[in-house]
């Protein structure tokens, strides 16, 4: 029986891709098909949890929309974070990690275990990201961020938030290598 990995709010599964390609049983729990807030405790053991809750109302880069979105939107965003952490508490996985760009979560979760930029792991751009959890810290493979902060250059579109949320492949691979 293969090891179960929950990829919570995992979109297309970029973070869990290396697990899937190496025989793990990856379960992507993401909107619109599956809402992590409605996830019931599993019957089987969960080996690892990767959580990437939507950052639109949590990341500092979206601060200009916070007031207009209002407190109910913040409560909704925090409810998703809470649901991810509830699965961690219920499942007691061997490792778990919750990621989000620098922003509001530090006020609710405390100081992250680590920060990284994609260029720390071989992808030549910046996007400072926080990681909370119980996991092995991946070994860095730094490169020059020749693409700068390309995330801010994406044109407004219905796919913009999806493009901005893609886990950098260099980081995903490095994380997998030390959290198998």
C-alpha positions in Angstrom: 0.0 0.0 0.0 1.5 3.4 -1.0 1.8 6.3 1.4 -1.0 8.9 1.3 -0.2 12.5 0.8 -2.9 15.1 1.2 -2.4 18.2 -1.1 -4.8 20.6 0.4 -5.7 23.6 -1.8 -3.3 22.1 -4.3 -4.8 23.5 -7.5 -3.1 21.4 -10.2 -0.8 19.5 -7.8 2.5 21.1 -8.7 3.8 20.8 -5.1 2.7 17.1 -4.8 3.8 16.2 -8.4 7.1 14.6 -7.3 5.2 12.5 -4.7 2.7 11.3 -7.3 5.5 10.5 -9.8 7.3 8.4 -7.2 4.4 6.1 -6.3 2.7 8.0 -3.4 -1.1 8.1 -3.3 -1.6 11.8 -3.7 -5.1 13.2 -2.9 -5.6 16.7 -4.2 -8.3 18.4 -2.2 -9.0 21.7 -3.9 -11.8 24.0 -5.1 -14.0 23.9 -7.1 -14.4 20.1 -6.9 -13.4 19.6 -3.3 -13.5 22.1 -0.4 -11.0 21.3 2.4 -13.5 22.8 4.9 -15.8 19.9 4.2 -13.1 17.2 4.3 -14.0 14.4 6.8 -11.3 12.6 8.8 -9.8 9.8 6.7 -10.1 6.1 7.5 -6.5 5.5 6.5 -3.2 6.9 7.7 -2.0 10.1 6.1 1.8 10.1 5.6 2.2 13.8 4.7 0.2 17.0 4.3 1.0 19.8 1.9 -1.3 22.9 2.4 -1.3 26.0 0.2 -4.5 27.9 1.2 -5.5 30.7 -1.2 -3.5 33.8 -0.5 -5.6 36.6 -2.1 -6.8 37.9 1.3 -3.8 36.8 3.3 -0.7 37.9 1.3 0.7 41.4 1.7 0.6 41.8 -2.0 -3.2 41.9 -1.8 -3.4 44.5 1.0 -5.0 47.1 -1.2 -8.1 44.8 -1.5 -8.4 43.9 2.2 -10.6 46.8 3.3 -13.0 46.5 0.3 -13.3 42.7 0.8 -14.2 43.2 4.5 -13.9 41.1 7.5 -16.2 38.3 6.3 -13.7 37.6 3.4 -10.9 37.4 6.0 -12.9 35.0 8.1 -13.5 32.8 5.0 -9.8 32.8 4.2 -8.9 31.9 7.8 -11.5 29.2 7.8 -9.6 27.5 5.0 -6.3 27.8 6.9 -8.1 26.4 10.0 -9.5 23.4 8.0 -5.9 22.6 6.8 -4.6 22.7 10.3 -7.5 20.7 11.5 -6.5 17.9 9.1 -2.9 18.1 10.5 -4.3 17.7 14.1 -6.5 14.8 13.1 -4.1 12.9 10.9 -0.8 13.3 12.8 1.2 12.9 9.6 4.9 12.2 9.5 5.4 15.7 8.1 3.2 18.6 7.2 3.8 22.1 5.7 1.5 25.1 5.1 2.8 27.8 2.7 1.6 31.3 2.0 3.3 34.4 0.8 4.4 37.0 3.4 1.4 38.7 4.8 -1.3 38.3 7.4 -0.8 34.7 8.5 2.1 35.6 10.7 -0.4 37.3 13.0 -2.5 34.1 13.3 0.1 31.3 13.1 3.2 33.0 14.6 6.6 33.1 13.0 7.1 30.7 10.1 9.6 27.8 10.4 11.3 29.2 7.3 11.1 31.7 4.4 12.2 31.1 0.9 12.3 32.7 -2.6 12.0 30.5 -5.7 15.6 31.6 -6.6 16.8 29.8 -3.5 15.9 26.5 -5.2 16.8 27.1 -8.8 13.9 29.1 -10.2 15.2 32.5 -11.3 12.6 34.8 -9.7 11.5 36.1 -6.3 8.3 35.6 -4.3 9.0 35.6 -0.6 7.0 32.7 0.9 6.5 31.6 4.4 6.4 27.9 5.5 4.9 26.7 8.8 4.9 23.1 9.9 6.8 20.0 10.9 9.1 19.1 8.0 12.8 18.8 7.0 14.2 22.0 5.5 15.1 21.5 1.9 18.7 22.1 0.8 19.1 25.3 -1.2 20.3 25.5 -4.8 20.4 29.3 -5.3 20.5 31.0 -8.6 20.4 34.7 -9.6 16.8 36.0 -9.7 17.2 37.3 -13.3 13.4 37.3 -13.8 12.9 39.5 -10.7 9.5 39.5 -9.2 7.7 38.2 -12.3 4.6 37.3 -10.3 3.6 41.0 -10.3 3.9 41.2 -14.0 1.0 38.8 -14.8 -1.8 40.7 -16.6 -5.2 40.8 -15.0 -7.2 37.7 -16.1 -9.4 35.0 -14.6 -6.3 32.7 -14.5 -4.0 35.3 -12.8 -4.5 33.9 -9.2 -3.8 30.3 -10.5 -0.6 31.4 -12.2 0.6 33.3 -9.2 0.0 30.3 -6.9 2.0 27.7 -8.8 4.6 26.1 -6.5 8.0 26.7 -8.0 9.3 23.4 -9.4 12.8 23.7 -7.9 11.3 24.2 -4.4 8.8 21.3 -4.9 11.6 18.9 -5.9 13.9 20.0 -3.1 11.1 19.6 -0.6 10.2 16.1 -1.8 13.9 15.0 -1.6 14.1 15.7 2.1 10.5 14.8 3.1 9.9 11.4 1.6 
